[in-house]
Amino acid sequence: MKVVLKILFIVFLVWMATGIYLLKTNHKNAQIVIGLAVLYMTFVLMPLFIYYRYKNGKYKKYILNDTKIKEWINDEEGSSKN
C-alpha cells in the first residue's frame, strides 16, 4: 500500500506540473487539467492515504473521552496542591 501511495503521489505531481506548464503556455485546456488533478487528489489520493494511515487504530490515543478528561483534571488538582 505504501508503494501504491508513493506512485499515486508521483502521478499527482506530474499531473500538476503538466497543468502548470499548460497554464504558462496559455493552452485552452490548462484549467481543466489542473482541476482534474485536484479532483484526483481529493477523491483518490487522500482517501487512500487516510485509510492507510489510520487503519491500525493509531488515532485512538488522540481521541478525547471522559476518562482522559477526568485524568487531566485530577493531574491538575494534584500538581496545584504542591
C-alpha positions as CSV (number, residue, x, y, z in Angstrom):
1,M,0.0,0.0,0.0
2,K,2.9,2.4,0.8
3,V,4.4,1.9,-2.7
4,V,1.0,2.4,-4.3
5,L,0.6,5.7,-2.4
6,K,4.0,6.9,-3.5
7,I,3.2,6.1,-7.1
8,L,-0.1,7.8,-6.9
9,F,1.5,10.9,-5.4
10,I,4.1,11.0,-8.1
11,V,1.3,10.7,-10.7
12,F,-0.4,13.7,-9.0
13,L,2.8,15.8,-9.0
14,V,3.4,15.1,-12.7
15,W,-0.2,15.9,-13.5
16,M,0.0,19.2,-11.7
17,A,3.3,20.0,-13.3
18,T,1.8,19.3,-16.7
19,G,-1.2,21.6,-15.8
20,I,1.1,24.4,-14.7
21,Y,3.1,24.1,-17.9
22,L,0.0,24.2,-20.0
23,L,-1.2,27.2,-18.0
24,K,2.1,29.0,-18.7
25,T,1.9,28.3,-22.4
26,N,-1.7,29.6,-22.4
27,H,-3.2,26.3,-23.6
28,K,-7.0,26.3,-23.7
29,N,-7.4,23.2,-21.5
30,A,-4.9,24.1,-18.8
31,Q,-7.6,24.9,-16.2
32,I,-9.4,21.5,-16.9
33,V,-6.1,19.6,-16.4
34,I,-5.4,21.3,-13.1
35,G,-9.0,20.8,-12.0
36,L,-8.9,17.1,-12.8
37,A,-5.6,16.8,-10.9
38,V,-7.2,18.4,-7.8
39,L,-10.2,16.1,-8.1
40,Y,-7.9,13.1,-8.4
41,M,-6.1,14.2,-5.2
42,T,-9.3,14.8,-3.4
43,F,-11.2,11.7,-4.3
44,V,-8.5,9.1,-4.9
45,L,-5.2,10.0,-3.2
46,M,-6.4,11.5,0.1
47,P,-9.0,8.8,1.0
48,L,-6.4,6.1,0.3
49,F,-3.8,7.9,2.4
50,I,-6.2,8.4,5.3
51,Y,-7.2,4.7,5.2
52,Y,-3.6,3.6,5.1
53,R,-2.6,6.0,7.9
54,Y,-5.4,5.1,10.3
55,K,-6.3,1.5,9.6
56,N,-4.4,0.1,12.6
57,G,-6.2,2.3,15.1
58,K,-3.2,4.6,15.8
59,Y,-5.6,7.5,16.0
60,K,-7.2,6.2,19.3
61,K,-4.6,7.9,21.5
62,Y,-5.7,11.3,20.1
63,I,-9.4,10.9,20.8
64,L,-10.8,12.7,23.9
65,N,-13.2,10.8,26.1
66,D,-14.5,11.2,29.7
67,T,-11.8,9.1,31.3
68,K,-8.9,11.1,29.8
69,I,-10.5,14.4,30.7
70,K,-11.0,13.2,34.3
71,E,-7.4,12.1,34.5
72,W,-6.2,15.5,33.3
73,I,-8.4,17.3,35.9
74,N,-7.1,15.0,38.7
75,D,-3.5,15.6,37.5
76,E,-4.0,19.4,37.6
77,E,-5.5,19.3,41.0
78,G,-2.6,17.2,42.3
79,S,0.0,19.5,40.8
80,S,-1.7,22.7,42.0
81,K,-1.6,21.4,45.6
82,N,2.2,21.1,45.5
